[in-house]
Amino acid sequence: MHRFRRAFCPLAWVLLWVVSSRALAAVGTNTAWLAEHYTKYEHRIPMRDGVRLFTRVYVPKDDSQLWPILLTRTPYA
């Protein structure tokens, strides 16, 4: 069992490093694509109870047609 741990731990760390580096590369690509195609606005929207929710609004730079809206909200405590 001890030999298995010694062999498995370095392999697990290498696998974790590869997966995380690929995920970070994908995030950078997505960020560049978003900046190229959308204008980002950030607002604080007041709620009835006085809390101000942070909101990001992405507006397409291509205004040659009407685009649908996608709204996602999450509950807060």
Summary of the structure (lengths in Angstrom):
residues: 77
radius of gyration: 21.3
end to end distance: 45.5
largest distance: 64.4
contacts: 116
relative contact order: 0.10
helix: 47%
strand: 23%
